Amino acid sequence: MKDARTYREYAADCIRIARGMNPNDREALLKMAEAWEERAREAERASKEADRS
């Protein structure tokens, strides 16, 4: 599993690219960014749980 920082970088890339896209493509990229953010939150939760073990 990648770390949260990597997932957030992917999300930032999607947002950056979305700025130059047409509205339909922008919407898709922003949804992808949100999915990457969710993966980042999951990675953070998993890391915290692993630290507790």
mmCIF entry with sequence, helices, sheets and N, C-alpha, C, O atoms, coordinates in Angstrom:
data_MODEL
# 
_entry.id   MODEL 
# 
_entity.id                         1 
_entity.type                       polymer 
_entity.pdbx_number_of_molecules   1 
# 
_entity_poly.entity_id                      1 
_entity_poly.type                           'polypeptide(L)' 
_entity_poly.nstd_linkage                   no 
_entity_poly.nstd_monomer                   no 
_entity_poly.pdbx_seq_one_letter_code       MKDARTYREYAADCIRIARGMNPNDREALLKMAEAWEERAREAERASKEADRS 
_entity_poly.pdbx_seq_one_letter_code_can   MKDARTYREYAADCIRIARGMNPNDREALLKMAEAWEERAREAERASKEADRS 
_entity_poly.pdbx_strand_id                 A 
# 
loop_
_entity_poly_seq.entity_id 
_entity_poly_seq.num 
_entity_poly_seq.mon_id 
_entity_poly_seq.hetero 
1 1  MET n 
1 2  LYS n 
1 3  ASP n 
1 4  ALA n 
1 5  ARG n 
1 6  THR n 
1 7  TYR n 
1 8  ARG n 
1 9  GLU n 
1 10 TYR n 
1 11 ALA n 
1 12 ALA n 
1 13 ASP n 
1 14 CYS n 
1 15 ILE n 
1 16 ARG n 
1 17 ILE n 
1 18 ALA n 
1 19 ARG n 
1 20 GLY n 
1 21 MET n 
1 22 ASN n 
1 23 PRO n 
1 24 ASN n 
1 25 ASP n 
1 26 ARG n 
1 27 GLU n 
1 28 ALA n 
1 29 LEU n 
1 30 LEU n 
1 31 LYS n 
1 32 MET n 
1 33 ALA n 
1 34 GLU n 
1 35 ALA n 
1 36 TRP n 
1 37 GLU n 
1 38 GLU n 
1 39 ARG n 
1 40 ALA n 
1 41 ARG n 
1 42 GLU n 
1 43 ALA n 
1 44 GLU n 
1 45 ARG n 
1 46 ALA n 
1 47 SER n 
1 48 LYS n 
1 49 GLU n 
1 50 ALA n 
1 51 ASP n 
1 52 ARG n 
1 53 SER n 
# 
_struct_asym.id          A 
_struct_asym.entity_id   1 
# 
loop_
_struct_conf.conf_type_id 
_struct_conf.id 
_struct_conf.pdbx_PDB_helix_id 
_struct_conf.beg_label_comp_id 
_struct_conf.beg_label_asym_id 
_struct_conf.beg_label_seq_id 
_struct_conf.pdbx_beg_PDB_ins_code 
_struct_conf.end_label_comp_id 
_struct_conf.end_label_asym_id 
_struct_conf.end_label_seq_id 
_struct_conf.pdbx_end_PDB_ins_code 
_struct_conf.beg_auth_comp_id 
_struct_conf.beg_auth_asym_id 
_struct_conf.beg_auth_seq_id 
_struct_conf.end_auth_comp_id 
_struct_conf.end_auth_asym_id 
_struct_conf.end_auth_seq_id 
_struct_conf.pdbx_PDB_helix_class 
_struct_conf.details 
_struct_conf.pdbx_PDB_helix_length 
HELX_P HELX_P1 AA1 ALA A 4  ? ALA A 18 ? ALA A 4  ALA A 18 1 ? 15 
HELX_P HELX_P2 AA2 PRO A 23 ? ARG A 52 ? PRO A 23 ARG A 52 1 ? 30 
# 
_struct_conf_type.id          HELX_P 
_struct_conf_type.criteria    ? 
_struct_conf_type.reference   ? 
# 
loop_
_atom_site.group_PDB 
_atom_site.id 
_atom_site.type_symbol 
_atom_site.label_atom_id 
_atom_site.label_alt_id 
_atom_site.label_comp_id 
_atom_site.label_asym_id 
_atom_site.label_entity_id 
_atom_site.label_seq_id 
_atom_site.pdbx_PDB_ins_code 
_atom_site.Cartn_x 
_atom_site.Cartn_y 
_atom_site.Cartn_z 
_atom_site.occupancy 
_atom_site.B_iso_or_equiv 
_atom_site.pdbx_formal_charge 
_atom_site.auth_seq_id 
_atom_site.auth_comp_id 
_atom_site.auth_asym_id 
_atom_site.auth_atom_id 
_atom_site.pdbx_PDB_model_num 
ATOM 1   N N  . MET A 1 1  ? 0.842   -1.175 0.000   1.00 0.00 ? 1  MET A N  1 
ATOM 2   C CA . MET A 1 1  ? 0.000   0.000  0.000   1.00 0.00 ? 1  MET A CA 1 
ATOM 3   C C  . MET A 1 1  ? 0.890   1.241  0.000   1.00 0.00 ? 1  MET A C  1 
ATOM 4   O O  . MET A 1 1  ? 1.871   1.314  0.740   1.00 0.00 ? 1  MET A O  1 
ATOM 5   N N  . LYS A 1 2  ? 0.548   2.186  -0.813  1.00 0.00 ? 2  LYS A N  1 
ATOM 6   C CA . LYS A 1 2  ? 1.293   3.433  -0.861  1.00 0.00 ? 2  LYS A CA 1 
ATOM 7   C C  . LYS A 1 2  ? 0.926   4.282  0.341   1.00 0.00 ? 2  LYS A C  1 
ATOM 8   O O  . LYS A 1 2  ? -0.067  4.025  1.023   1.00 0.00 ? 2  LYS A O  1 
ATOM 9   N N  . ASP A 1 3  ? 1.740   5.297  0.590   1.00 0.00 ? 3  ASP A N  1 
ATOM 10  C CA . ASP A 1 3  ? 1.443   6.153  1.733   1.00 0.00 ? 3  ASP A CA 1 
ATOM 11  C C  . ASP A 1 3  ? 0.484   7.278  1.352   1.00 0.00 ? 3  ASP A C  1 
ATOM 12  O O  . ASP A 1 3  ? 0.277   7.568  0.174   1.00 0.00 ? 3  ASP A O  1 
ATOM 13  N N  . ALA A 1 4  ? -0.089  7.896  2.365   1.00 0.00 ? 4  ALA A N  1 
ATOM 14  C CA . ALA A 1 4  ? -1.100  8.938  2.163   1.00 0.00 ? 4  ALA A CA 1 
ATOM 15  C C  . ALA A 1 4  ? -0.548  10.089 1.336   1.00 0.00 ? 4  ALA A C  1 
ATOM 16  O O  . ALA A 1 4  ? -1.270  10.663 0.521   1.00 0.00 ? 4  ALA A O  1 
ATOM 17  N N  . ARG A 1 5  ? 0.700   10.431 1.530   1.00 0.00 ? 5  ARG A N  1 
ATOM 18  C CA . ARG A 1 5  ? 1.288   11.544 0.782   1.00 0.00 ? 5  ARG A CA 1 
ATOM 19  C C  . ARG A 1 5  ? 1.257   11.280 -0.718  1.00 0.00 ? 5  ARG A C  1 
ATOM 20  O O  . ARG A 1 5  ? 0.959   12.183 -1.500  1.00 0.00 ? 5  ARG A O  1 
ATOM 21  N N  . THR A 1 6  ? 1.558   10.066 -1.121  1.00 0.00 ? 6  THR A N  1 
ATOM 22  C CA . THR A 1 6  ? 1.537   9.708  -2.542  1.00 0.00 ? 6  THR A CA 1 
ATOM 23  C C  . THR A 1 6  ? 0.131   9.846  -3.110  1.00 0.00 ? 6  THR A C  1 
ATOM 24  O O  . THR A 1 6  ? -0.055  10.389 -4.199  1.00 0.00 ? 6  THR A O  1 
ATOM 25  N N  . TYR A 1 7  ? -0.852  9.358  -2.374  1.00 0.00 ? 7  TYR A N  1 
ATOM 26  C CA . TYR A 1 7  ? -2.234  9.477  -2.835  1.00 0.00 ? 7  TYR A CA 1 
ATOM 27  C C  . TYR A 1 7  ? -2.655  10.935 -2.954  1.00 0.00 ? 7  TYR A C  1 
ATOM 28  O O  . TYR A 1 7  ? -3.369  11.304 -3.887  1.00 0.00 ? 7  TYR A O  1 
ATOM 29  N N  . ARG A 1 8  ? -2.222  11.755 -2.023  1.00 0.00 ? 8  ARG A N  1 
ATOM 30  C CA . ARG A 1 8  ? -2.565  13.184 -2.090  1.00 0.00 ? 8  ARG A CA 1 
ATOM 31  C C  . ARG A 1 8  ? -1.869  13.856 -3.275  1.00 0.00 ? 8  ARG A C  1 
ATOM 32  O O  . ARG A 1 8  ? -2.420  14.781 -3.872  1.00 0.00 ? 8  ARG A O  1 
ATOM 33  N N  . GLU A 1 9  ? -0.687  13.406 -3.613  1.00 0.00 ? 9  GLU A N  1 
ATOM 34  C CA . GLU A 1 9  ? -0.019  13.930 -4.804  1.00 0.00 ? 9  GLU A CA 1 
ATOM 35  C C  . GLU A 1 9  ? -0.818  13.576 -6.060  1.00 0.00 ? 9  GLU A C  1 
ATOM 36  O O  . GLU A 1 9  ? -0.956  14.401 -6.964  1.00 0.00 ? 9  GLU A O  1 
ATOM 37  N N  . TYR A 1 10 ? -1.337  12.363 -6.114  1.00 0.00 ? 10 TYR A N  1 
ATOM 38  C CA . TYR A 1 10 ? -2.181  11.962 -7.244  1.00 0.00 ? 10 TYR A CA 1 
ATOM 39  C C  . TYR A 1 10 ? -3.423  12.849 -7.323  1.00 0.00 ? 10 TYR A C  1 
ATOM 40  O O  . TYR A 1 10 ? -3.823  13.279 -8.405  1.00 0.00 ? 10 TYR A O  1 
ATOM 41  N N  . ALA A 1 11 ? -4.027  13.117 -6.159  1.00 0.00 ? 11 ALA A N  1 
ATOM 42  C CA . ALA A 1 11 ? -5.214  13.970 -6.125  1.00 0.00 ? 11 ALA A CA 1 
ATOM 43  C C  . ALA A 1 11 ? -4.874  15.373 -6.619  1.00 0.00 ? 11 ALA A C  1 
ATOM 44  O O  . ALA A 1 11 ? -5.629  15.962 -7.391  1.00 0.00 ? 11 ALA A O  1 
ATOM 45  N N  . ALA A 1 12 ? -3.752  15.899 -6.180  1.00 0.00 ? 12 ALA A N  1 
ATOM 46  C CA . ALA A 1 12 ? -3.338  17.236 -6.610  1.00 0.00 ? 12 ALA A CA 1 
ATOM 47  C C  . ALA A 1 12 ? -3.094  17.268 -8.114  1.00 0.00 ? 12 ALA A C  1 
ATOM 48  O O  . ALA A 1 12 ? -3.427  18.249 -8.778  1.00 0.00 ? 12 ALA A O  1 
ATOM 49  N N  . ASP A 1 13 ? -2.518  16.205 -8.648  1.00 0.00 ? 13 ASP A N  1 
ATOM 50  C CA . ASP A 1 13 ? -2.311  16.128 -10.097 1.00 0.00 ? 13 ASP A CA 1 
ATOM 51  C C  . ASP A 1 13 ? -3.639  16.167 -10.836 1.00 0.00 ? 13 ASP A C  1 
ATOM 52  O O  . ASP A 1 13 ? -3.771  16.867 -11.839 1.00 0.00 ? 13 ASP A O  1 
ATOM 53  N N  . CYS A 1 14 ? -4.616  15.427 -10.352 1.00 0.00 ? 14 CYS A N  1 
ATOM 54  C CA . CYS A 1 14 ? -5.940  15.432 -10.989 1.00 0.00 ? 14 CYS A CA 1 
ATOM 55  C C  . CYS A 1 14 ? -6.538  16.833 -10.975 1.00 0.00 ? 14 CYS A C  1 
ATOM 56  O O  . CYS A 1 14 ? -7.088  17.288 -11.978 1.00 0.00 ? 14 CYS A O  1 
ATOM 57  N N  . ILE A 1 15 ? -6.430  17.512 -9.844  1.00 0.00 ? 15 ILE A N  1 
ATOM 58  C CA . ILE A 1 15 ? -6.981  18.859 -9.730  1.00 0.00 ? 15 ILE A CA 1 
ATOM 59  C C  . ILE A 1 15 ? -6.256  19.813 -10.674 1.00 0.00 ? 15 ILE A C  1 
ATOM 60  O O  . ILE A 1 15 ? -6.888  20.635 -11.338 1.00 0.00 ? 15 ILE A O  1 
ATOM 61  N N  . ARG A 1 16 ? -4.949  19.704 -10.732 1.00 0.00 ? 16 ARG A N  1 
ATOM 62  C CA . ARG A 1 16 ? -4.159  20.575 -11.612 1.00 0.00 ? 16 ARG A CA 1 
ATOM 63  C C  . ARG A 1 16 ? -4.549  20.365 -13.070 1.00 0.00 ? 16 ARG A C  1 
ATOM 64  O O  . ARG A 1 16 ? -4.739  21.332 -13.808 1.00 0.00 ? 16 ARG A O  1 
ATOM 65  N N  . ILE A 1 17 ? -4.667  19.124 -13.484 1.00 0.00 ? 17 ILE A N  1 
ATOM 66  C CA . ILE A 1 17 ? -5.028  18.814 -14.872 1.00 0.00 ? 17 ILE A CA 1 
ATOM 67  C C  . ILE A 1 17 ? -6.464  19.256 -15.157 1.00 0.00 ? 17 ILE A C  1 
ATOM 68  O O  . ILE A 1 17 ? -6.764  19.739 -16.249 1.00 0.00 ? 17 ILE A O  1 
ATOM 69  N N  . ALA A 1 18 ? -7.343  19.091 -14.178 1.00 0.00 ? 18 ALA A N  1 
ATOM 70  C CA . ALA A 1 18 ? -8.757  19.430 -14.360 1.00 0.00 ? 18 ALA A CA 1 
ATOM 71  C C  . ALA A 1 18 ? -8.953  20.900 -14.703 1.00 0.00 ? 18 ALA A C  1 
ATOM 72  O O  . ALA A 1 18 ? -9.894  21.253 -15.414 1.00 0.00 ? 18 ALA A O  1 
ATOM 73  N N  . ARG A 1 19 ? -8.081  21.744 -14.208 1.00 0.00 ? 19 ARG A N  1 
ATOM 74  C CA . ARG A 1 19 ? -8.226  23.186 -14.459 1.00 0.00 ? 19 ARG A CA 1 
ATOM 75  C C  . ARG A 1 19 ? -8.246  23.527 -15.944 1.00 0.00 ? 19 ARG A C  1 
ATOM 76  O O  . ARG A 1 19 ? -8.868  24.511 -16.345 1.00 0.00 ? 19 ARG A O  1 
ATOM 77  N N  . GLY A 1 20 ? -7.575  22.728 -16.760 1.00 0.00 ? 20 GLY A N  1 
ATOM 78  C CA . GLY A 1 20 ? -7.504  23.028 -18.182 1.00 0.00 ? 20 GLY A CA 1 
ATOM 79  C C  . GLY A 1 20 ? -8.447  22.214 -19.049 1.00 0.00 ? 20 GLY A C  1 
ATOM 80  O O  . GLY A 1 20 ? -8.341  22.236 -20.275 1.00 0.00 ? 20 GLY A O  1 
ATOM 81  N N  . MET A 1 21 ? -9.363  21.498 -18.425 1.00 0.00 ? 21 MET A N  1 
ATOM 82  C CA . MET A 1 21 ? -10.225 20.597 -19.176 1.00 0.00 ? 21 MET A CA 1 
ATOM 83  C C  . MET A 1 21 ? -11.619 21.188 -19.378 1.00 0.00 ? 21 MET A C  1 
ATOM 84  O O  . MET A 1 21 ? -12.015 22.150 -18.721 1.00 0.00 ? 21 MET A O  1 
ATOM 85  N N  . ASN A 1 22 ? -12.342 20.576 -20.309 1.00 0.00 ? 22 ASN A N  1 
ATOM 86  C CA . ASN A 1 22 ? -13.740 20.982 -20.500 1.00 0.00 ? 22 ASN A CA 1 
ATOM 87  C C  . ASN A 1 22 ? -14.554 20.510 -19.293 1.00 0.00 ? 22 ASN A C  1 
ATOM 88  O O  . ASN A 1 22 ? -14.091 19.648 -18.546 1.00 0.00 ? 22 ASN A O  1 
ATOM 89  N N  . PRO A 1 23 ? -15.742 21.050 -19.090 1.00 0.00 ? 23 PRO A N  1 
ATOM 90  C CA . PRO A 1 23 ? -16.512 20.745 -17.874 1.00 0.00 ? 23 PRO A CA 1 
ATOM 91  C C  . PRO A 1 23 ? -16.752 19.255 -17.615 1.00 0.00 ? 23 PRO A C  1 
ATOM 92  O O  . PRO A 1 23 ? -16.667 18.812 -16.469 1.00 0.00 ? 23 PRO A O  1 
ATOM 93  N N  . ASN A 1 24 ? -17.047 18.482 -18.652 1.00 0.00 ? 24 ASN A N  1 
ATOM 94  C CA . ASN A 1 24 ? -17.297 17.045 -18.429 1.00 0.00 ? 24 ASN A CA 1 
ATOM 95  C C  . ASN A 1 24 ? -16.040 16.329 -17.957 1.00 0.00 ? 24 ASN A C  1 
ATOM 96  O O  . ASN A 1 24 ? -16.085 15.538 -17.015 1.00 0.00 ? 24 ASN A O  1 
ATOM 97  N N  . ASP A 1 25 ? -14.921 16.607 -18.610 1.00 0.00 ? 25 ASP A N  1 
ATOM 98  C CA . ASP A 1 25 ? -13.665 15.977 -18.207 1.00 0.00 ? 25 ASP A CA 1 
ATOM 99  C C  . ASP A 1 25 ? -13.219 16.487 -16.841 1.00 0.00 ? 25 ASP A C  1 
ATOM 100 O O  . ASP A 1 25 ? -12.682 15.725 -16.036 1.00 0.00 ? 25 ASP A O  1 
ATOM 101 N N  . ARG A 1 26 ? -13.438 17.764 -16.580 1.00 0.00 ? 26 ARG A N  1 
ATOM 102 C CA . ARG A 1 26 ? -13.073 18.348 -15.285 1.00 0.00 ? 26 ARG A CA 1 
ATOM 103 C C  . ARG A 1 26 ? -13.814 17.627 -14.162 1.00 0.00 ? 26 ARG A C  1 
ATOM 104 O O  . ARG A 1 26 ? -13.226 17.288 -13.135 1.00 0.00 ? 26 ARG A O  1 
ATOM 105 N N  . GLU A 1 27 ? -15.099 17.400 -14.367 1.00 0.00 ? 27 GLU A N  1 
ATOM 106 C CA . GLU A 1 27 ? -15.896 16.717 -13.347 1.00 0.00 ? 27 GLU A CA 1 
ATOM 107 C C  . GLU A 1 27 ? -15.335 15.323 -13.065 1.00 0.00 ? 27 GLU A C  1 
ATOM 108 O O  . GLU A 1 27 ? -15.226 14.915 -11.909 1.00 0.00 ? 27 GLU A O  1 
ATOM 109 N N  . ALA A 1 28 ? -14.983 14.600 -14.118 1.00 0.00 ? 28 ALA A N  1 
ATOM 110 C CA . ALA A 1 28 ? -14.427 13.254 -13.938 1.00 0.00 ? 28 ALA A CA 1 
ATOM 111 C C  . ALA A 1 28 ? -13.108 13.305 -13.173 1.00 0.00 ? 28 ALA A C  1 
ATOM 112 O O  . ALA A 1 28 ? -12.870 12.490 -12.281 1.00 0.00 ? 28 ALA A O  1 
ATOM 113 N N  . LEU A 1 29 ? -12.256 14.258 -13.522 1.00 0.00 ? 29 LEU A N  1 
ATOM 114 C CA . LEU A 1 29 ? -10.968 14.365 -12.832 1.00 0.00 ? 29 LEU A CA 1 
ATOM 115 C C  . LEU A 1 29 ? -11.140 14.778 -11.373 1.00 0.00 ? 29 LEU A C  1 
ATOM 116 O O  . LEU A 1 29 ? -10.401 14.307 -10.508 1.00 0.00 ? 29 LEU A O  1 
ATOM 117 N N  . LEU A 1 30 ? -12.090 15.638 -11.096 1.00 0.00 ? 30 LEU A N  1 
ATOM 118 C CA . LEU A 1 30 ? -12.324 16.030 -9.706  1.00 0.00 ? 30 LEU A CA 1 
ATOM 119 C C  . LEU A 1 30 ? -12.884 14.868 -8.892  1.00 0.00 ? 30 LEU A C  1 
ATOM 120 O O  . LEU A 1 30 ? -12.600 14.761 -7.699  1.00 0.00 ? 30 LEU A O  1 
ATOM 121 N N  . LYS A 1 31 ? -13.667 14.006 -9.509  1.00 0.00 ? 31 LYS A N  1 
ATOM 122 C CA . LYS A 1 31 ? -14.133 12.788 -8.824  1.00 0.00 ? 31 LYS A CA 1 
ATOM 123 C C  . LYS A 1 31 ? -12.957 11.851 -8.554  1.00 0.00 ? 31 LYS A C  1 
ATOM 124 O O  . LYS A 1 31 ? -12.881 11.222 -7.499  1.00 0.00 ? 31 LYS A O  1 
ATOM 125 N N  . MET A 1 32 ? -12.050 11.768 -9.514  1.00 0.00 ? 32 MET A N  1 
ATOM 126 C CA . MET A 1 32 ? -10.855 10.950 -9.305  1.00 0.00 ? 32 MET A CA 1 
ATOM 127 C C  . MET A 1 32 ? -10.019 11.512 -8.157  1.00 0.00 ? 32 MET A C  1 
ATOM 128 O O  . MET A 1 32 ? -9.485  10.761 -7.341  1.00 0.00 ? 32 MET A O  1 
ATOM 129 N N  . ALA A 1 33 ? -9.913  12.836 -8.103  1.00 0.00 ? 33 ALA A N  1 
ATOM 130 C CA . ALA A 1 33 ? -9.163  13.467 -7.010  1.00 0.00 ? 33 ALA A CA 1 
ATOM 131 C C  . ALA A 1 33 ? -9.782  13.112 -5.666  1.00 0.00 ? 33 ALA A C  1 
ATOM 132 O O  . ALA A 1 33 ? -9.065  12.806 -4.713  1.00 0.00 ? 33 ALA A O  1 
ATOM 133 N N  . GLU A 1 34 ? -11.099 13.150 -5.584  1.00 0.00 ? 34 GLU A N  1 
ATOM 134 C CA . GLU A 1 34 ? -11.766 12.799 -4.328  1.00 0.00 ? 34 GLU A CA 1 
ATOM 135 C C  . GLU A 1 34 ? -11.513 11.331 -3.974  1.00 0.00 ? 34 GLU A C  1 
ATOM 136 O O  . GLU A 1 34 ? -11.336 10.999 -2.802  1.00 0.00 ? 34 GLU A O  1 
ATOM 137 N N  . ALA A 1 35 ? -11.495 10.463 -4.968  1.00 0.00 ? 35 ALA A N  1 
ATOM 138 C CA . ALA A 1 35 ? -11.199 9.046  -4.705  1.00 0.00 ? 35 ALA A CA 1 
ATOM 139 C C  . ALA A 1 35 ? -9.779  8.889  -4.166  1.00 0.00 ? 35 ALA A C  1 
ATOM 140 O O  . ALA A 1 35 ? -9.553  8.102  -3.247  1.00 0.00 ? 35 ALA A O  1 
ATOM 141 N N  . TRP A 1 36 ? -8.821  9.625  -4.726  1.00 0.00 ? 36 TRP A N  1 
ATOM 142 C CA . TRP A 1 36 ? -7.443  9.561  -4.213  1.00 0.00 ? 36 TRP A CA 1 
ATOM 143 C C  . TRP A 1 36 ? -7.378  10.088 -2.780  1.00 0.00 ? 36 TRP A C  1 
ATOM 144 O O  . TRP A 1 36 ? -6.651  9.543  -1.950  1.00 0.00 ? 36 TRP A O  1 
ATOM 145 N N  . GLU A 1 37 ? -8.132  11.141 -2.490  1.00 0.00 ? 37 GLU A N  1 
ATOM 146 C CA . GLU A 1 37 ? -8.159  11.656 -1.119  1.00 0.00 ? 37 GLU A CA 1 
ATOM 147 C C  . GLU A 1 37 ? -8.714  10.606 -0.155  1.00 0.00 ? 37 GLU A C  1 
ATOM 148 O O  . GLU A 1 37 ? -8.222  10.460 0.964   1.00 0.00 ? 37 GLU A O  1 
ATOM 149 N N  . GLU A 1 38 ? -9.724  9.889  -0.589  1.00 0.00 ? 38 GLU A N  1 
ATOM 150 C CA . GLU A 1 38 ? -10.274 8.821  0.259   1.00 0.00 ? 38 GLU A CA 1 
ATOM 151 C C  . GLU A 1 38 ? -9.230  7.732  0.490   1.00 0.00 ? 38 GLU A C  1 
ATOM 152 O O  . GLU A 1 38 ? -9.110  7.218  1.602   1.00 0.00 ? 38 GLU A O  1 
ATOM 153 N N  . ARG A 1 39 ? -8.471  7.375  -0.551  1.00 0.00 ? 39 ARG A N  1 
ATOM 154 C CA . ARG A 1 39 ? -7.408  6.384  -0.368  1.00 0.00 ? 39 ARG A CA 1 
ATOM 155 C C  . ARG A 1 39 ? -6.371  6.902  0.620   1.00 0.00 ? 39 ARG A C  1 
ATOM 156 O O  . ARG A 1 39 ? -5.839  6.131  1.419   1.00 0.00 ? 39 ARG A O  1 
ATOM 157 N N  . ALA A 1 40 ? -6.080  8.197  0.575   1.00 0.00 ? 40 ALA A N  1 
ATOM 158 C CA . ALA A 1 40 ? -5.125  8.784  1.519   1.00 0.00 ? 40 ALA A CA 1 
ATOM 159 C C  . ALA A 1 40 ? -5.633  8.644  2.949   1.00 0.00 ? 40 ALA A C  1 
ATOM 160 O O  . ALA A 1 40 ? -4.880  8.275  3.849   1.00 0.00 ? 40 ALA A O  1 
ATOM 161 N N  . ARG A 1 41 ? -6.912  8.940  3.151   1.00 0.00 ? 41 ARG A N  1 
ATOM 162 C CA . ARG A 1 41 ? -7.487  8.806  4.496   1.00 0.00 ? 41 ARG A CA 1 
ATOM 163 C C  . ARG A 1 41 ? -7.450  7.348  4.960   1.00 0.00 ? 41 ARG A C  1 
ATOM 164 O O  . ARG A 1 41 ? -7.169  7.074  6.127   1.00 0.00 ? 41 ARG A O  1 
ATOM 165 N N  . GLU A 1 42 ? -7.731  6.424  4.056   1.00 0.00 ? 42 GLU A N  1 
ATOM 166 C CA . GLU A 1 42 ? -7.658  4.997  4.403   1.00 0.00 ? 42 GLU A CA 1 
ATOM 167 C C  . GLU A 1 42 ? -6.236  4.603  4.775   1.00 0.00 ? 42 GLU A C  1 
ATOM 168 O O  . GLU A 1 42 ? -6.028  3.856  5.731   1.00 0.00 ? 42 GLU A O  1 
ATOM 169 N N  . ALA A 1 43 ? -5.263  5.096  4.031   1.00 0.00 ? 43 ALA A N  1 
ATOM 170 C CA . ALA A 1 43 ? -3.861  4.780  4.317   1.00 0.00 ? 43 ALA A CA 1 
ATOM 171 C C  . ALA A 1 43 ? -3.461  5.333  5.685   1.00 0.00 ? 43 ALA A C  1 
ATOM 172 O O  . ALA A 1 43 ? -2.730  4.682  6.431   1.00 0.00 ? 43 ALA A O  1 
ATOM 173 N N  . GLU A 1 44 ? -3.940  6.531  6.010   1.00 0.00 ? 44 GLU A N  1 
ATOM 174 C CA . GLU A 1 44 ? -3.646  7.108  7.314   1.00 0.00 ? 44 GLU A CA 1 
ATOM 175 C C  . GLU A 1 44 ? -4.259  6.273  8.434   1.00 0.00 ? 44 GLU A C  1 
ATOM 176 O O  . GLU A 1 44 ? -3.617  6.025  9.454   1.00 0.00 ? 44 GLU A O  1 
ATOM 177 N N  . ARG A 1 45 ? -5.496  5.846  8.238   1.00 0.00 ? 45 ARG A N  1 
ATOM 178 C CA . ARG A 1 45 ? -6.148  4.998  9.255   1.00 0.00 ? 45 ARG A CA 1 
ATOM 179 C C  . ARG A 1 45 ? -5.375  3.690  9.430   1.00 0.00 ? 45 ARG A C  1 
ATOM 180 O O  . ARG A 1 45 ? -5.139  3.247  10.554  1.00 0.00 ? 45 ARG A O  1 
ATOM 181 N N  . ALA A 1 46 ? -4.986  3.081  8.314   1.00 0.00 ? 46 ALA A N  1 
ATOM 182 C CA . ALA A 1 46 ? -4.271  1.806  8.375   1.00 0.00 ? 46 ALA A CA 1 
ATOM 183 C C  . ALA A 1 46 ? -2.919  1.988  9.080   1.00 0.00 ? 46 ALA A C  1 
ATOM 184 O O  . ALA A 1 46 ? -2.496  1.130  9.855   1.00 0.00 ? 46 ALA A O  1 
ATOM 185 N N  . SER A 1 47 ? -2.261  3.094  8.806   1.00 0.00 ? 47 SER A N  1 
ATOM 186 C CA . SER A 1 47 ? -0.970  3.361  9.432   1.00 0.00 ? 47 SER A CA 1 
ATOM 187 C C  . SER A 1 47 ? -1.126  3.549  10.935  1.00 0.00 ? 47 SER A C  1 
ATOM 188 O O  . SER A 1 47 ? -0.322  3.033  11.711  1.00 0.00 ? 47 SER A O  1 
ATOM 189 N N  . LYS A 1 48 ? -2.140  4.272  11.346  1.00 0.00 ? 48 LYS A N  1 
ATOM 190 C CA . LYS A 1 48 ? -2.390  4.470  12.780  1.00 0.00 ? 48 LYS A CA 1 
ATOM 191 C C  . LYS A 1 48 ? -2.704  3.156  13.465  1.00 0.00 ? 48 LYS A C  1 
ATOM 192 O O  . LYS A 1 48 ? -2.234  2.903  14.574  1.00 0.00 ? 48 LYS A O  1 
ATOM 193 N N  . GLU A 1 49 ? -3.504  2.311  12.805  1.00 0.00 ? 49 GLU A N  1 
ATOM 194 C CA . GLU A 1 49 ? -3.846  1.002  13.393  1.00 0.00 ? 49 GLU A CA 1 
ATOM 195 C C  . GLU A 1 49 ? -2.599  0.116  13.494  1.00 0.00 ? 49 GLU A C  1 
ATOM 196 O O  . GLU A 1 49 ? -2.436  -0.615 14.471  1.00 0.00 ? 49 GLU A O  1 
ATOM 197 N N  . ALA A 1 50 ? -1.734  0.179  12.506  1.00 0.00 ? 50 ALA A N  1 
ATOM 198 C CA . ALA A 1 50 ? -0.513  -0.615 12.535  1.00 0.00 ? 50 ALA A CA 1 
ATOM 199 C C  . ALA A 1 50 ? 0.407   -0.129 13.651  1.00 0.00 ? 50 ALA A C  1 
ATOM 200 O O  . ALA A 1 50 ? 1.082   -0.934 14.293  1.00 0.00 ? 50 ALA A O  1 
ATOM 201 N N  . ASP A 1 51 ? 0.437   1.182  13.887  1.00 0.00 ? 51 ASP A N  1 
ATOM 202 C CA . ASP A 1 51 ? 1.279   1.735  14.950  1.00 0.00 ? 51 ASP A CA 1 
ATOM 203 C C  . ASP A 1 51 ? 0.794   1.292  16.325  1.00 0.00 ? 51 ASP A C  1 
ATOM 204 O O  . ASP A 1 51 ? 1.594   1.130  17.246  1.00 0.00 ? 51 ASP A O  1 
ATOM 205 N N  . ARG A 1 52 ? -0.509  1.099  16.465  1.00 0.00 ? 52 ARG A N  1 
ATOM 206 C CA . ARG A 1 52 ? -1.085  0.678  17.743  1.00 0.00 ? 52 ARG A CA 1 
ATOM 207 C C  . ARG A 1 52 ? -0.793  -0.791 18.043  1.00 0.00 ? 52 ARG A C  1 
ATOM 208 O O  . ARG A 1 52 ? -0.783  -1.195 19.206  1.00 0.00 ? 52 ARG A O  1 
ATOM 209 N N  . SER A 1 53 ? -0.558  -1.581 17.014  1.00 0.00 ? 53 SER A N  1 
ATOM 210 C CA . SER A 1 53 ? -0.349  -3.027 17.200  1.00 0.00 ? 53 SER A CA 1 
ATOM 211 C C  . SER A 1 53 ? 1.018   -3.348 17.727  1.00 0.00 ? 53 SER A C  1 
ATOM 212 O O  . SER A 1 53 ? 1.341   -4.518 17.934  1.00 0.00 ? 53 SER A O  1 
# 
